[in-house]
Amino acid sequence: MSTPQRILGLDPGLQVTGYGVLEVTERGPRVCDAGVIRSAEGRETPDMALRLKALYDGLCEVLNEWQPSAMAVEQLYAHYEHPRTAILMAHARGVIFLAGAGQNIPVMSYASTKVKKLVTGSGRASKEQMQYAIGRELGLAGPPEPHDVADALAIALCHYFASGNITSGSRSATFTGVNMQALLGTDPDDLTEEPSEPRP
């Protein structure tokens, strides 16, 4: 019996990292699991090394449980208004790339504006719009919460379609909101796009 093809989407953050696991099926993507990995309690900043280790350990638990064939993460921007935010995000993304490499899982990056445009039709969609759109696209009972989870599922969904599943015939007829032009546009790592809301 072959191992199911799964995609792990990640919305990186140093305090909270959202994750979503999609399984590729003949009827389209199916949500296997979603949640958050917390690396710190409250807003206090503990030792950075321990914080990163907590994120790494939590991520490895998810990888070991679901054994995804690919990981997708939000692209980091170099032109945040607050440089410290970009540095903290880079720490979290570094842990994600390290965990992926440690298990020989490819990690792809997608610009947040491209993900939003793909799912909602607008690269400037709000967090609430993203939550409702993802709930609709993945046939969920309601909008996924918190928004870290919705963002992670959106990134996984973006990789699902960017990997050619739109033209393979596996796309479900319920996926009415997907913006095809968003997939055929600019490089997903194009740093000229507007950044998403900065996160600690």
Secondary structure, DSSP 8 states (H G I E B T S, - for coil): -----EEEEEE--SSEEEEEEEEEETTEEEEEEEEEEESSSTT----HHHHHHHHHHHHHHHHHHH--SEEEEE---S--SSHHHHHHHHHHHHHHHHHHHHTT--EEEE-HHHHHHHHHS-TT--HHHHHHHHHHHTT-SS--SSHHHHHHHHHHHHHHIIIIITTTT---TT--S--HHHHHSS-TT-TTS-------
